[in-house]
């Protein structure tokens, strides 16, 4: 059981690294796209980078956390703990 958790944790870390890289790439692409339509201002760049990066990381990170919870066995533990015993 512990090996499942360790494997799930390493996969989660790998997924989060890819998600972070994707967030950086998408934020850079958004800045490039904005630069096509006029001059970039500091507040626009900071707001766009923060908004795009955080949206990607939070959105994808929540999905990755849900997959981690299932793969590591945490969901099974909660289901077993909250299941009522049938009175016999």
Secondary structure, 3 states (H helix, E strand, C coil): CHHHHHHHHHHHHHHHHHHHHHHHHHHHHHHHHHHCCCCCCHHHHHHHHHHHHHHHHHHHHHHHHHHHHHHHCHHHHHHHHHCCCCCC
